[in-house]
Structure formats: structure tokens, C-alpha cells
Amino acid sequence: MVPAPKMAAGSSAAVVNGGGAGTNPEVARLCHGSPGAWLPAARACESGRRGRAGAAGDRRSCPGGRGWYPGGRAAPSSRPREAPRPHRGMDEEKIDENEWGYHGEGNKSLVVAHAQRCVVLRFLKFPPNRKKTPEEIFQHLQSIVDFGKNVMKEFLGENYVHCGEVVQLPLDFVKQLCLKVQSERPESRCDKDLDTLSGYALCLPNLARLQTYHFAEHRPILCVEIKPKCGFIPFSSDVTHEMKHKVCRYCMHQHLKVATGKWKQISKYCPLDLYSGNKQRMHFALKSLLQEAQNNLKIFKNGELIYGCTDARGPVADRRELARHLKPFFFPSNGLAGGPNCTRAVIRELVRVITRVLLSGSDKGRVGALRLGPGPQGPRVCEASPFSRTLRRQGKNSPECSGLPKGCLLYKTLQVQMLDLLDIEGLYPLYRRVERYLEEFPEERKTLQIDGPYDEAFYQKLLDLSTEDDGTVAFALTKVQQYRVAMTAKDCSIMIALSPCLQDTRSDQRPIVPSSRSRFTFSVSVLDLDLKPYESIPHQYKLDGKIVNYYSKTLHAKDAAVMPTRFKESEDCTLVLHKVGLPLGDTQWKSTGNIFQDKECPT
């Protein structure tokens, strides 16, 4: 989890343009020449960026500018960058590890936050036996920046995505910092070690604390981080498991995660409810996340995590404690008493505000070029959603999808997710085609841009939405790259920042969302946008089969458990009589019928 994307223009968080430290004063102060600054690593080597004019030239080398063409020359921009050189002018004594604290981590990176300044550092993590050279670490981090800038910003919009900047740090500082945060790391994450050998990290603004408006410098800030997951049911004809056309991946995966001990109980949250655009379904989805947050919901207050957990061994989130934190935001006059009614009222306000924010938006990304839509391709309702099941039991139809506004981030995210045109079942044979080609011609890996560069030319190739297989490696690779981008969007997080604003603040100056008793300036951003690895596709294929098979087995087990309890006309019923004592010493006969018992029941 890296809560550090760029906030929307005119929002309550600093903006970093162009993927660098640019206009963010905190990142700029740390990265460019202030006392104790460190050198942006991009200054230490040739970045290799050639701009869109150069990228257009690259596209001309491929017919139509679409598809990866094996056997052709590598694009000039795919030449490896010059190896990074360490900056020799840093004042290392000014960088104090005690000013930084553990902020969070995911499977591949760990984040620390500065105690006073609104910035975070993101370090890569690796298994203990897997070492990489400093040059490889730099290239890895720079590719993350390039992918965010040249691909995800294009799809999702300039104001929603922040890419950060690679910086080089003193090794002593990194090693001391690693020792400092080790005791705060969750046990389940300690199978990988923080990179302490290269000195490279990503410097990003800290969204959980960031504020930009001068009049709001001392106002509190509330941040809600949501990992919405995949918002559609597969529509590909390559799907062989009928269940996948009825139940979404998230709802099926819940059963396997609970069975393996990842979580204690199944969540009622279904992504299709959140992505429906129907406010009733969205409210239900958000309330379900608040009831069972798992790793899909975190709430920060002034940069501190106040709600959410990372695994089944973590503390259970307390809704009453959350309401206590949120009450000053939504009921500033303190006219609301405590107790369960207070908790429900505060949660209701939070859910309504988040829904309004998620449905807002005007940032113009280029996602429209995909010409995709969540409409007729697949079912709009997941059969496993508790919301839908409840309505079916009541004999009601599930509310229709109201549809997401095309300018909102949920809509854009869903469009990118739907680059998964074939599902993993249809994609895996194409991956094997690419693998066989690379086994025969390993030197072509760079030409095919498996590992980058993630530039404008790479982005343009993603726009080929044809699904008619011509048998070529070029077609297979295009679908593989689209799948990787789609999986990235399926696993991203959305950060919503809310800060109370004055009553006379005008909405034409900055985005504002109202609640019953207050008003908030807000911003929406996306994080966790690292491109999913090419090498992870076989794992995804195996995991998909495991999820579907376990879910199907669970359903069959439930059906088998229900059958014996049903009364069947063909079965005999035994009438059993036994005495029941009464207070006056009299006796009364009571009869019980039991189709599985042919002797007296114990009194």
C-alpha cells in the first residue's frame, strides 16, 4: 500500500506534475538542493525519454503503429539507460532516520513517511536470497515512474495519477532506517527484506496528510483508501467454467481466503455493487467494507491509520471507535449524542459523502479511445452478492445499474480493467505462444518490450482491441500486455481526501462535497499502479482454477447439507410419544416427528 498518488487539481493535496518533484514544495525541498537534500537519481543518468515525437517515429517502424512485431529492430528508446552514478555532493549528516516512520507495505515494497513533511519514501523488497544490482534497482524504479506517466496517466487522467521521482539515498541512512522500522512490520510481511544495498527509492507526496490550501493548513484531513477490485463479470467466450459467468472473482475468492486463514469471515462486499452507479447498491457495498474491511478499506486521520487491518491476525476494527474519530468531521456542532444511533448516523454520512465523491469527476483521460463499456458484455449483477440475494428472497428484482458518469474515476478504472478481453483462460494459451517464441529467440525480449520501455509507443499498442486471433506472436503479445495493464487496474487503490472547508468557500474555486451538517473540499487519486509482472501469468492461471474449483466444491457441499433436512414424501415418519412433567404432578403426552429416529427421544 503506497498512499502517495497526485491529488486532483484544486484539491486539498499537493500536485506533482510531469512525474517529478515539480510543483510539490515538500518533494521539491527534499529532492532539489535544500539542506539535507538527496539527488534525484534521474539526474545521475540519461533518462532516455524522447518525447511523443520520438515515440511517433517508433510507431512508424511498425505497420499501423499497432502490435509488437518480432524480428523488427528495437525502438531507439528501448536502449538501456546509462548506469546511475552516485551523487557526491549530498550532506549525509542532515538525513536523519529518526525523522521517518513506518507507514505500510505490500508484497513488493515498503513505505516510510516523514514525521513533519508530507512525503513518503518507497523502497523495494526482495526475498533474502534474491539480490539485484543498483543498476537493476534503478531501472525497476524508473520503469514504475515511466509506466505511471506514459500509460496510466493517459488512461485515468492527469489529476488522478502521481508518479513520483527516483532518488538516491546514503546507504548508512537506509540501513539504519531498515533497523528502525523492522519491529513495526507485520509478521506476515517479513518474508522479504527491504533493499539496503542500492540506495534508491521513490519519493512521493504523502496523501494521508497532504493539504495545499493556505486557509486550511491547520484543518484536519480525512483519507479513505479503497481497493475496489474487479468490477465486471467475464464476458469472454473462452471461459469454460459456467460459474464465472454468474459470480464475480472477488466473491468466489473470499471463500478460498477464509478457508486458508487469510481472513476470519466472508465479506458482504461485492465490487459489482460499487461499480453499478446505483446509489443504493453503492451504499450497501461501502457499508459492507466498513463491516469487514480486510485489506480493501483503510481510513486515515491526519496521516494516522484509524480503521482497517492487514491480515486475519490484525486487530478487529471498531466501528464505534471509528465514529468517535469521524464525528467532528460530519457533526462539528457536537449536537449528536453518543451510542449506537450516533455510530449509525456518522457511518451513514461517511458512506453518502464517499458515494458522491466517487460519482464525481471531470479529469479528461484518454480512456475513451478504448471504446469499451460496462453495458452488454456481461451480467451487471453478481449472483453471490448478499444485496442481490436478499432482493431475490423478497421476490424483488435487483436495481438496474444507473451507470457510472464517464468522467468519474470508477468509470475510467473499469474501462482499463476491461482490457482483459479474453479472461485468463483465453489469455494463457497466447502467453504460451509468446513463451515458445522467446525460448527460440531470447534476444527478442527487448524488442517485444516485455520489460519496457513503457513509453507512448507502448501505450498506443494497447489500444488495439481486436479479439480475432491471426495466429501471430504480435497478436498474442498485444493481448498479454493488455492483460497485464488490466490486472494492474483490478488491483489498484483509490484514495479520497476530505478536508472541512468554510461555508463561504465556492465550488467553482475547488471541488466541494456537502454532507448534512458540513462541507468538504476533496480530491481523488489512484495508487498501487505498478504494472503486473509478465512472469506472474502462470500463477494467475493456476490461481483462477483453484478459486473456481473451491467455490464450486463449497456450493456442492452446501447443497448436500441442505438435502437431508428436507422432508420427502417417499420417506416414513415415526411418531414418538414421551412424557412431559407438569407442576401439579399430572402428565401430558407430547408427540414429535423425526424421520431419522425410530426410538424414544430423551426427556
N, C-alpha and C positions, 0 to 999 in steps of 0.2 A: 504494500500500500504506500503510495507516494503522493500525499496530498499537496501537490505543488504545480498544477497547471496554471496557465494565464487566465486571469479573470476578465469578464466581459468589459468592454469599453464603457466608461462612465459608471463603473461598479465600485464596490467597496474594497477592491483589492488592486494591488499594483499590476501594471501591464508591462510585459516584456516583449518587445517587438522583434521580429526577424530571427527568433530563436536564440538571441544573445542577451546580454545584460541590459542593452538599450536604455529604455526609459524607466526601468525599475531602480529607484535610488538605492535600495538595500543591496541588491545583487551587484549594481554598478560599484558601490562603495567597497564591497568585498573583492570584486574581480578586477578593478581598474585603478590601481595607484593610491588608494588610501593607506594610512598606516596599518601595517599588518596584512596588506592585500596579497593575494597569490595570483599567479599568472594564469589567465585562461589558456588552456592547452592548445586551443586552436591557433593562438598566436605563435606557438612553438613549431608549427609545421605548416606546410602548404595544404590548405583545406581542400583543394581540388574542385571547388564549386565553380561552375562555368556559366551559370545563369540559364534562363529559359531559351535564349537564342542558341546557346551551345546545345542544349537538350533537343531543340528542334532539329539541329543538324544531325544529332544522333538518330533521331527518328527517321530522317531521310534515308539512313542506311538500311532501314527495314521497310519492305513494301507496305505502304499504307500506314506506317507508323504504329502497327499493332503486332503483338505477339513477340515471343522470343525466338530468334532464328538461329538454331545451332549451325555451326560451321562458318558463320559470318564473323567478321572482325569484331573485336571487343570495342565498345564505345570508348572514345578518348577519356571520358570522365570515370571509367572503371579502373584506370591506373591507380595502383596503391599510393596513398599519400606518403610523403616523406616522413621518416620516423620522427616522433616527437623528441624535442630537445628540452631538457630541464631548464627552467628559468633560473638564472644565477643572481638575481637582484632582490629576492624576497627577504623580508625581515622576519625570520622564523620565530624570533622571540615574542613577536606580537600575536602569534596564533596560539591561543590557549585552549586546550581540550576541555577545561573546566567550564568554558562558556557554552559548551554544546551538550545536549542531552539526547538520549534515545527517544525516537519518535515513532518508529514502527518498521516492519519489514515484511517482505513477501517471500516467494520461493527463490527469487534470483537477486534481490537487492535489499540493502538495509539503509534506513534513513535516520539522520540525526538533525536536530533543529537547534538553532542558535537561541540562547536564553533571552536576548534583548532584540536582536534584529530579526526581521521577518523573512528569514531564508532557511533553507534546508540543504544538506549535502546528501547525495545518494551514492552509495558505494555498491559495487557488485559483490556477489557472494559466490563461492565455489566449494565443491567437496574438498576435503583435506588433501586428497591425492591428485587433484587436478590443478596444475599450475599453468598460468599464462604469462607471456612476456609483457612488459609495459607497453610495447607497441600494439600488441593484440588487445590489451585492455583499452587503450586509447581508441583504437579503431572500433571496438564494440560500442563504447560510449558515444563516439561521434556518429555511428550509424543510427543509434537511437534518436539523436538530435535530428539527423537528416530525414529519417522516416517521419518523425512528427511534423517537421517543417514542410516537406515536399509532398507528403501523401495525406496524412490525417488532417492537417490544416486545410488542405484542398477539399476534402470530403466534408468535414464538420464545420469549418468556418474559422476565420482568423481569430475571433474573440473567444473561442471555446478551448483552444489548444495552446499550451505553453510548452516549449521545447527545452529551455534551459541552455546551459553552456558548460562545456567540459573545462575543468580547472585542474591544475597540478598543485599538490599539497606537499609540505615537508613530510618525509617518511616517519620521523620521530613523532610528529603530531598525530599521524594516522595510527601508529602503533599504540600510543598512549590512549587515544580515543577508543580504540578497539577494546583495550583492557577495561576502560571506564564503563562501557555500556554492556559488557558481557553478562553481568549479573542481572540485567533488566530484560534480557532476551527470553522469549517463551522457550520452554524446553523443546517443544516440537519443532522449533526453527534452528536449533543448534547443530543440526547435522551438516551445515555448511558454514564456512568461515568467511569473514569479511576480508576483502583484498587489502592487504597491508604492504604489498611489495611494489606496486606500481606508482602510488601517489596520486592516481587520477580519480576524479569523482565528478558527478554532475551537480552544478549549483543551480538551485531553483528557488522561486519565491514560496514561502510557506502560506498556503491558502488558509490553513486553520486559524491564522492570526491576522492575516493581511487586511489593512484598511488604507484608503487613499484620500478620502475627503478630509480636508483640513478641519472642518467643523465637527467631524466625528472621531477625531483622534483618540478621545478618551471614552468613546462609547463601546459597549460590549459587542462582541461579534459571535454569532452562532453559525456553525458549519455542519451541514448534514451531508454525509458521504453515502451514496447508494451504489451498489453493484447490481444493476438490473438484470443481467444475464440475457440469454437469447429470447427475443420477443416474438418468434414465429414458429409454427409447426412445419417441418419439412414438406415441401411440395414436389420434390423430385420423383420422377418415375423410377429412379434407380433404387429407391427404398424398398427393401424386401420384408421388413417387419411391419405388419399392418398396424401394430400398436403405435409406431412412430408417427402415423398419420392422424392419431387421435389424442395423444398425450405428449406434452412438451418435454424436452430433455431435462429441464430443471426439476419438474415434479417427479419424473422417473428416478433421477439421480438421488433425490432425497432418501428414498428407501435404501439404496445401497450405502449411502453415507451413514445413516443411522445404524444399519446392520454392522458396519465395520468400526463403529465407535467414534466416527468423526464428529457427529452431533448426537445429542441426547434424544431429541424428538423431531418428528417431521414438521416442517414449517407449512403454514397455510398459504404462504405467498406463492403466487403464480405470475411469472413475467408477462404472460399474455393479458392479464388483468391490468397491469401497469401500462402496457403499450396500447391498450384498447382506445384510449382517448375518452372513454366513458367515465365521468367523474365518480359515479357510484362504484364502479369496478376499481378505479384507481384508489379511491379512499380505502376500500377493502384491502387492496394489495399493500398499501403503506401501513395500515393498522396491523396487518399480518407480520410485516417486517419488524414493527415495534414490539410485537408479542414474542417473536422468535428471530432475533437479529442475525444470529450465526455470523458469517463474515460478509453479509450483504448490506449491513447498515452500521454506520458509526456516527456519533454526534459529538462535536467538539464545542466547548465554550471557552472563548478566549485562548484557543490553542490547546486546551487540555481535553483529553478524551473523557466524556462523562457518560457515554452509553455505547454498548457494543462489546463483543468478545471475539477472540481469535480462534478458539477451539473449544471442544467439549469440556476441557479441564479449567477453562476460564470462569470468572465469576458470573453468576446469573444476573442479567440486567434487571434493575429495579425500576419499574415504571413510576412508582410514587416518588422515588428519588429524582428521576428524570423530570417529573412535573414540578418538583421544587426548584430545579435549576431553570426551567423554562418559564415559570410563572411571571417573573419580572419582565420577560420579553413580550408576552402576549396579554398580560393583565397588569400593566405598570402601576395602576392606581391602587393595587392591592385590595380591591373590593371583593375578591373571591375567597371564600372560606376554604379551609383545608378539607381533607377527607377524600373518599372515592369520587364524589361529584366534581371536586376540584381537579383531580387527576384526569377524569374523562374529558372535562371542558378544555384543559390545556392541551391534551393529546389531540382532541378534535380540531383545535385551532392550528396546531402544527401541521396536521395532515392536510387541511384545507389550503394553507399557505404553500406547502410544498407542491401540491397539485397545481395551483395557479402558476407557480414558477416553472414547473415542468412543461406546462402548456404554452408558455410564453416564448418569445424569441424572434429575432429578426436578422441574425447574422447570416450573411449570404455565403454559404459554401458552394462548391461545385457539384454537390451530390446529385443535383437534378440531371446531370449528364448520364447517370446510371439508368434512368428511365425505369426504375423499379417501383413497386407499390405493394403495400401490405394487404391489398384487397383480395382478388380472386384466386391467388396462387394456392392458398391453403386455408384450413379452418381458422376461424378467428377466436374460437373458444377451446380451451383445453378441458378434456373430459375429467381430468383429475383435480381441477381447481375446486376447492371447497365452496367457493362462491357459486360456481355453476351447478355443483352437485346439490346444494341447498335449494336452489331455484327449481331444479328438476324434481326434487322430492315434494315441493309445494305445487307442482304442476304448472310452473311458470317457465316461460322461455327466458334464456339469458339475454340481458340487454344487448342491443346491437352495438358494434363498435362505432363510436361517434366519429372516429377518425382523428389522427393527430394533425395539428397545424403544421404545414410544411416548413415553417421557419423554426420550429422548436427542436431542441437537441435530441429528444427521444425519437422524433421522426428521422432525423439525419442518421442517428446511430442505427436505427432499424434498417435503413436503406443499405448501409455498409455491411451490416450483418448478413443481408440477403445476397451479398456477393457469393455466399455459399450456395451456388446454383444447383449442385449435384448431390449434396449431402456427402458425408464421409464414405458412404457405401459406393457412391458413384465416383468419388474422387480418388479413392485408394488405388484402383487399377491404373489410373492416369499417373499417380505418383510412382508406381512400379515401372511404368514406361519411361519416365524421366530417369529413375534409378538405373535401369538397364543401359540407357544411353550414357550416363555418367560413368558407369563401370567400364564401358568400352572406350569412352573419350573423357577421361578425368580432367584433362586440361581445359575442357569447355565450361567448367563450373563458373568461372569468372564471366565468360561471355554470356551465359544464361542469367547472370545477375541473381544467383541463388543467395548470395551474401551481400548484395548491394552492387553498386551504389544505389541508394534509394532517392532517385532524382526525379525530375519532371518527366523524363522518358519512361521511367518505371511506372509512374502514376498513369500516364497515358495508356500504357498497355493493359492496365486494369479495367479499362472502360469497354473492352471487347466482351459483350455479354452473350455471344453465341454459345449454344449448347450442342450443336451438331458436330460430332467428332469426325474429323477428317483423317484420323489415324496418325497425325504428325506429333513429334515431340513438342513443337511450338504450341499446338493447341493444349496438350497435356500440361505444359509448364504454365500457360496462362491461367488455367483452372486451378492449378496448385497455388500460384501466387495469390489469386483471388481468395482462395480458401484461407490462406494464412492471414490476410487482411480481415476477412470476415470473422475469424476466430479472435482476432485482436479486439474487434468491436464487441464481440459477445462477452468478453471478459473485462471490459473497461469499467471504470467507476465514474460517477457523476458527482461533482462537489457543488453544493448550493451554499452560498454565503449570504447571511442575513444580518443586517445591522439596523437598529432602530433609527428612524430619521425624524426630523422636526415636522410638525404639522404643516408648516408653510413651504416645505420642500416640494418643488414642482416636478411632475413626472416627465416633462419634456427636457429636464436637465439630466436626469438619471433614472434608470428603471426602478419603479416602486411597486410593491405588492401590499395590499391592505389586509388587515385582519379585523376582528370585531372591535378591538379596543386600541389598536396601534397600527403603525405603518413601518415598512422596512424598505431600505434600499437593498438590492440583491444582485448577485451575479451567479452565473452558471458556467462550470468548466468541466473538462474531461481530463482524467488521469489514467495511469496504467495503460499506456498506448504503445508498449514495446511490441514490435512485430513478432508473432509467434514463430518459433523455430521451424525450419524445414524438416529437421530431424524428428520432430515430435509427431509427425503424421501417423507413423505406425502405432505409436502409443494411443493416439486418439481413436484409431480404427478399432483396436482391441478394447479400449475402454467403452466405446459405444456399444459393442456387442455385449460386454459384461453388464452394462446398465440395463439394456433392454431385456436380456435374459433373466436377470434377477427380478426386475419388475414384473415380468410375465409369470415367473415362478411364485412371486408373492401374491399376485391376483388369483392364481390357481389354488394356492393354499387357503386363501380366504374363502373361495367358493366351496372348497372341500369341507371347511369348518362349518359353513352355514348349512349345508345339505342335511346332516344328521339331525339338526334341530327342527327341521320342517316335518310337519305331520303329513303322512302319506296314507291315502285311503286304503291301500292294499295291506297295511300293517295292522296287527291286532293291538288292542288297547286293554291293559289289565286294570281292573278296578280294585283298589286296595282300600280296606277299611281298618282304621285304628282308633283307639280310644283317646278322647281329649278330656282331661280333668277340668271340672268346673269348681268355683269357690264353694258351693253348697254341698259338695260331695257327690253330686249327680254325675252321670256320664253322658257323653254325647258322641255319636258316631260321625266321623269326618271321612270323606272319600277323596282320594287323589288318583289321578290317572297318569300312568307313566309307561310309555311304550317300550322302555328299555329295562323294566324291572318286573319280576314276577314273584317277588316276596314282599313281606310287610316292610313298610318304611319304619325306621326307628322313631319312637315317640320322644 
